[in-house]
Structure formats: C-alpha cells, structure tokens
Amino acid sequence: SSMKQFPLDYAELEAAFLEWAHQTPDLEMALVVGSRARSQPPADEWSDLDLILFFEDPQPWIGQHAWLEAFGEIELIYSDASQAGDVEWLVLYNSGLKADFMVARFPPHIQNPAERQEYLLHGPFSEALPFGVRLLVDKRDEFADLPQKVGRAEATALPDEEHYLTCLHRFWMDCTRVA
C-alpha cells in the first residue's frame, strides 16, 4: 500500500488545502492572511500559514478536527475562540508546518456581495487584512478586488529603550515562572 504523501512545505500545504476546498461544497471562501499573503516584506522561513475559512455552516468544522488530518499528520492541535466568537484551530503538523484555520461564516443577515465585502473590510477580520491578504478560494466569484481595497498596515514605530527593556525583562520573568 502506498503511504499518503503529506505536504513538506507551505506551497504544498496550500495546494493540498485547495484540492480539499474544491471537494468541500460547504466551503464558500478562503483567505490567506498575514505574512504568507504578502510580498512586501515577504514571509520568512518561520512564518506559519494563517487562513480564514468561510463556511455556509461552520458547526461541523468547529465540533471536531478530523478534517485537518487531510493536510498532514497532526502533532499538536487546540482550538481557540476569537473575540467575535469564531473558532480557530491552531495546528502543528509533524512535518514542522504550522497552520491556523479560522472557521468563520458571514452572518445570516448579510446576503449580497456588497454587504459581504463591507463585512470583510470593516468586520471582525478587518484588523488582520492590512498585514497581508490573498484570495485562495472564492466560489461565488465575489471578492477578486478585495486585496486592492484593503489598506496597507502602517509600519509600527520602534519602542524606546525603556519599553524594550521592560518587554525583555517581562519575557525572561515569564520564562522563569513557566520553568
């Protein structure tokens, strides 16, 4: 029997996800957000894959995580709820790839494309989009121009020495507590 070949890099992981997405009728749209969605500055080797997935009915995708095994052998996994109440699966695959899958839906009262775009640009995900957004799946063909409509994130000012040292000391203090 041939062993299933799991993705070994992020391009392969995206390809495996796309194949799955097109076989999953309930998935309406998928966005890559963050560093792996932008070219300036590009993602580094430590960047994980951050996805926001819009389902017609998110319930089956938040109640269990067997579907995430389609993309690799899971080493560690847990779910977390966003402030808006959407559930995110944080997954580390045994190949070393890490991906975060935000399971979302458009609120039922938001029906037309203009309202859906407005929801993306000004709703609970609007803060993530300026750091990079790339359309991966768009089954209704509604969002081709979304990336152009998102503003670029402003470069964060560097901290002064005092703030930097406070952060550094807080980090090391937390490390001693964890140990």
Residue pairs with C-beta under 8 A, 6 or more apart in sequence:
6 16
6 71
6 72
6 73
6 93
6 95
7 13
7 15
7 16
7 71
7 72
7 93
7 95
7 97
8 95
8 97
9 97
10 36
10 43
10 47
10 49
10 97
13 49
13 71
13 72
13 93
13 97
13 99
14 32
14 49
14 136
16 70
16 71
16 72
17 30
17 51
17 71
17 136
18 136
18 137
20 67
20 70
20 71
21 27
21 30
21 136
21 137
22 137
26 55
26 56
26 57
26 60
26 61
27 53
27 54
27 55
27 137
27 139
28 54
28 55
28 56
28 106
28 137
28 139
28 140
29 53
29 54
29 135
29 137
29 138
29 139
29 140
29 142
29 143
30 51
30 52
30 53
30 54
30 135
30 136
30 137
31 37
31 51
31 52
31 125
31 129
31 133
31 134
31 135
31 136
32 49
32 50
32 51
32 132
32 133
32 134
32 136
33 50
33 51
33 52
33 125
33 128
33 129
33 131
33 132
33 133
33 134
34 43
34 47
34 50
34 128
34 131
34 132
35 41
35 42
35 43
35 44
35 47
35 131
35 132
36 43
36 47
36 48
36 49
36 50
36 132
36 134
37 50
37 131
37 132
37 133
37 134
38 131
38 132
38 134
48 97
48 98
48 99
48 100
49 97
49 98
49 99
49 100
50 99
50 100
50 102
50 128
51 99
51 100
51 101
51 102
51 136
52 102
52 104
52 125
52 128
53 61
53 101
53 102
53 103
53 104
54 104
54 105
54 106
55 61
55 103
55 104
55 105
56 105
57 105
58 86
58 87
58 103
58 104
58 105
61 67
61 103
62 79
62 87
62 103
65 74
65 77
65 79
65 89
65 91
68 74
68 77
68 89
68 91
68 101
71 91
71 93
71 99
72 93
72 94
72 95
72 97
73 93
73 94
73 95
74 91
74 92
74 93
74 94
75 92
75 93
75 94
76 91
76 92
77 89
77 90
77 91
77 92
78 89
78 90
79 87
79 88
79 89
79 90
80 87
80 88
80 90
81 87
81 88
82 88
82 102
82 124
83 124
84 123
84 124
86 102
86 103
86 104
86 105
86 124
87 102
87 103
88 100
88 101
88 102
88 103
89 100
89 101
89 103
90 98
90 100
91 98
91 99
91 100
91 101
92 98
93 99
102 125
104 125
106 116
106 119
107 119
110 116
110 119
113 140
113 142
116 142
116 143
117 142
117 143
117 146
117 149
120 126
120 129
120 143
120 146
121 129
121 146
121 149
121 150
129 150
130 150
130 151
130 152
130 153
131 153
133 146
133 147
133 150
134 147
135 143
135 144
135 146
135 147
138 144
159 167
